[in-house]
Each structure stands twice: as C-alpha cells, then as structure tokens.
Amino acid sequence: MPDRVTIALAPGDGIGPEIMNACLEIFRQAGVSDFVDFEEVEMGHSVFAAGETRGITDEAVETIERYGVLYKGPMGTPIGGGGKSINVTLRKTFGTFANLRHFQSLPGVDTVFSRAGVPVDMYIVRENIEDTYGGVEHRLTSDVVECKRLITAPGCDQVHEFAFQAAKRLGLKKVYCGHKANIMKMTDGMFLDRFRVIGDDYPDIEKDDVIIDALCMNLVLRPQTYEMIVLPNLQGDIVSDLAAGLVGGLGFAPSANIGDHISIFEAVHGTAPDIAGKGIGNPTSLLLSGLMMLRHIGLLKRAAVIENALLATLENKVHTGDFGDPETPPVGTDDFAKAVIDHLGMTPSEREAKPVPMHDALTFIPPVRPHVNELIQTFTQKRSDVVGCDIYIATTSPPLELAQKLERLAVGTPFKLTMISNRGTQVWPSGSVYTEVVDYFRVRFELEDKHLIGQIGQGPTIHILRRIAEKFEIAEFQALKQFDGEPGFSLAQGQ
C-alpha cells in the first residue's frame, strides 16, 4: 500500500475557495497532510469564461485521471452560451456511476424533526450517469421536443452492487429501491429487476421497493423508516434534495461520486455569489464530503476524529449565519474552522460518538489508465429478432385519415398497421375523440405472418420507412424487436 496519495483539488466558484481553505486547514491540523498531498486543477467559472464549454481544461482532466480522486468545491453553470453543468460533466466523464449522500440530524441544526425528537439518519444512492441526464434531446416537430431516457442493465448492476456493498460496510439492515416501474415498465422496470437480481447475492440484507411518489410522502411523514434508498438518476436527484431538507438543507449534505477508477467528493450546494468574499460561508457540507473522501482512501481514524470534533463544535452552539441558535452570535468561515480544530480529540456528549480506529492505513491505489473505453455488458447471449417498427410522423392529419393512407402504403410488405398513438395514448384503431392530439404520431407496423419472426432482418422495416417517407415527414424511426421471445417495446396507453 502507498505511503502517500495525491488528490486533485478544485476550490470552486463563489464561496468555494473560502470554505475549501477552511476544510484544508482542519485537515492539516488533524494530520491529514502526513498522508495526503493536494494538487490544484483549473475548472469552473474561469474556464467557462475563457470559452471552454466543458468548464474544465485538458490539463485538469489528465491530473484527475492520474490521481483518481477529486475534492471539489461548489461550481455553477453559466446561464446561456451552451455550457453544460460542470458537475454532471465530471460525473459522467469519469464514470462515477454511484452518488452516495448521507443525511443525518446534526446538533444545533433546527428542523421539524429535531424539534419533534425524531432522528434522521439515512443514505441515498443515486445512479449517476444514465436516465434523462444523458441530455439527449431533439425538437421533433414544431410543437414537440423529446428527451431520451436511457437505462442500461450494466449501469443498473453497477449502482445496485455499490449500494449493497455500502450497506454491508455500514452495517445497514435494509435497502429500498425507489422507482416508477408501475408507469415506466421497461426503464424503471429494468432498474427494479436488476435490484432484485443483485440483491439475491446479499441474503443478510433485507430488500424492498417503493414507488417514488409514495416514497416522497413517506420521507416527509416518517423519515426514520429508511436506512438506504437506491434510485435512478433523475428521481435520485430530486429525492436527495428532499432528504437534505429533512436535515436542514444542502449545507449539511455531503456527496460522494464513486466509480470503479475515479471518485469525486464535493459540496452540492450553490456557489452563493451574494456572500462570496465575505468570509461567512458554511463549510459543513464540504467538510463532511471530505470525510467521506478520507474514508475512501483509508484514513478512517482521522475522519472519525474530525467528525467527532465537528459534532462537538455544533453541540457547543458554534454556527455560521445560515443556521443555529439565533441567541448565539454567528461566526465566520475561518472561526468555524478554528472551533472545529479546537475540538479535535473531543467527542460529542449528546449523541453517540463515531468510533475512532487505532490506526490509519492508506488503501487507495491510483488507477491504471486503460487503453480503450471499457465495454460493460450484462446480457451477452440474448437472441433478438425484428418483429416490426415504430415510425414517428410529423403530421396534422386526423387519426382515421392517417390510418387509411398508411394501410395502403403497407400493401405488398410483410407488415400491417396495428396501432397509432399520440403522446403515448392510442388513437387508432380504438380510442376516444376526446383525446387531444399534437402534430407527432407514433405509427406501429408489425409482422402480419408471425412465422417470419427470426427470418427477416431490418431491411424490410427500412423499405416500409422509405415508402412512408415519400408521403410524410418522418420525425423518428425505431425497429421493434423481441429478445428471447419477449417484446422489447411497450404498449400504448389504452392499447
């Protein structure tokens, strides 16, 4: 195992540099510098301002890939100009497929639940790469835009494996899967199915699932019900912020983005430009994220010592201006850090202290750079057969008139028109005249002779597409397939 590690450091924008300096001073005083060096990298506002839409320099990418760990302050995304979120870009670029956040009631942080004496202590594991966060969007017609939601079996397996491993390491007894598989039967359905498959390898951990809307209600009513919840990306993003609200806000919510090779530890709150430079920002979230980072690299003792000092500091009513007892004067960022340093070696008295191991031992080894992008797969033996196609047409024709034209175009092909839908709801061959439609129809063609399944490829679907394209404006095309005899496509609402 190594004697030292180097961590890439991005102070952030707004209050980022101030709270980062506070955290680094706490680390230095706690002896973290005996094991860790930090190398600053350039990303965020200054890089966006220089015209780089990624928000990160090539040199920074190379440094992060070399060391495998990034400690990052809050960063904003510029409004306009085409730049995408630097936070999402980093997570996706470096394959940090699991976002882990710990939400716990903290001393001196007033919430509805702290006043009621209800302790909150839960982990949210969010899939971090897929879902609508792929950002694959198109304008399909004058009135219709689309965002593609991509869920993959390997991506599900990665995040579920991480969740169960984390639960085992943390001594948690039960893991929930949050989802909307009752509506999104294929995408969330796969996420839920892979949760169950991976969960079978962890018989000592209880498993259950909960529909996302019921989960949100339960979190507000009974947050103590949950120890860990694993969710798809978008739902996990929303639930993470909801859970942060239960413990006082994003200023108390640490965040770790974990991949097989590279991990990112960051504050997830905003850059607070209105108070930047005033020295009054709250470093708690970034410090807690840093403690997750120290545990990630093996510095369990120092992480526990610092966390106990933070808890003791909060118990003594030391607080920045955004929280705490209004009768106790707030302190600035540096004085808050100094108070934590003064409490090093102390433990909280009003709650259970974090166990402090006897020794620290670095366990993190920087990644070895691969030569090519790694292909991840779950199902390698499934047979796929073409059974038809969905063609998406931009038109204002009424459904019955559209169907009559399409049926004539299908003559002489192996396909028959079986369904027309609009915004996901069937409007032909059955439906209601009260179903309002827009200028974007899905028309489904399926093999008329089922004996042809397995005998044809995509060629005939392309042929009927060409026929229809001569008469209509095509917005999209999707081949319909069976996988091991099971349909790889959903029904329309009302079909």
Stockholm file with secondary structure:
# STOCKHOLM 1.0

chainA/1-495         MPDRVTIALAPGDGIGPEIMNACLEIFRQAGVSDFVDFEEVEMGHSVFAAGETRGITDEAVETIERYGVLYKGPMGTPIGGGGKSINVTLRKTFGTFANLRHFQSLPGVDTVFSRAGVPVDMYIVRENIEDTYGGVEHRLTSDVVECKRLITAPGCDQVHEFAFQAAKRLGLKKVYCGHKANIMKMTDGMFLDRFRVIGDDYPDIEKDDVIIDALCMNLVLRPQTYEMIVLPNLQGDIVSDLAAGLVGGLGFAPSANIGDHISIFEAVHGTAPDIAGKGIGNPTSLLLSGLMMLRHIGLLKRAAVIENALLATLENKVHTGDFGDPETPPVGTDDFAKAVIDHLGMTPSEREAKPVPMHDALTFIPPVRPHVNELIQTFTQKRSDVVGCDIYIATTSPPLELAQKLERLAVGTPFKLTMISNRGTQVWPSGSVYTEVVDYFRVRFELEDKHLIGQIGQGPTIHILRRIAEKFEIAEFQALKQFDGEPGFSLAQGQ
#=GR chainA/1-495 SS CCSCEEEEEECCSTTHHHHHHHHHHHHHHTTGGGTEEEEECCBSHHHHHTTCTTSBCHHHHHHHHHHCEEEECCCCCCSSTTCCCHHHHHHHHTTCCEEEEEEECCTTCCCHHHHHTCCCEEEEEEECSSBGGGCCEEECSSSCEEECCBCCHHHHHHHHHHHHHHHHHHTCCEEEEEECTTTSTTHHHHHHHHHHHHHTTCTTSEEEEEEHHHHHHHHHHCGGGCSEEEECHHHHHHHHHHHHHHTTCGGGCEEEEECSSCEEEEECSCCCTTTTTSSCCCCHHHHHHHHHHHHHHTCHHHHHHHHHHHHHHHHTTCCCTTSSCTTSCCCCHHHHHHHHHHTTTCCCSSSCCCCCCSCCCCCCCCCCCCSSCCCCCSCSSCCEEEEEEEEEEECCCCHHHHHHHHHHHHTTSSEEEEEEEETTEEEESSCCTTSCCCSCEEEEEEESSGGGTTTCCSHHHHHHHHHHHTTSEEEEEEEEEEETTEESSCCCBTC
#=GC SS_cons         CCSCEEEEEECCSTTHHHHHHHHHHHHHHTTGGGTEEEEECCBSHHHHHTTCTTSBCHHHHHHHHHHCEEEECCCCCCSSTTCCCHHHHHHHHTTCCEEEEEEECCTTCCCHHHHHTCCCEEEEEEECSSBGGGCCEEECSSSCEEECCBCCHHHHHHHHHHHHHHHHHHTCCEEEEEECTTTSTTHHHHHHHHHHHHHTTCTTSEEEEEEHHHHHHHHHHCGGGCSEEEECHHHHHHHHHHHHHHTTCGGGCEEEEECSSCEEEEECSCCCTTTTTSSCCCCHHHHHHHHHHHHHHTCHHHHHHHHHHHHHHHHTTCCCTTSSCTTSCCCCHHHHHHHHHHTTTCCCSSSCCCCCCSCCCCCCCCCCCCSSCCCCCSCSSCCEEEEEEEEEEECCCCHHHHHHHHHHHHTTSSEEEEEEEETTEEEESSCCTTSCCCSCEEEEEEESSGGGTTTCCSHHHHHHHHHHHTTSEEEEEEEEEEETTEESSCCCBTC
//
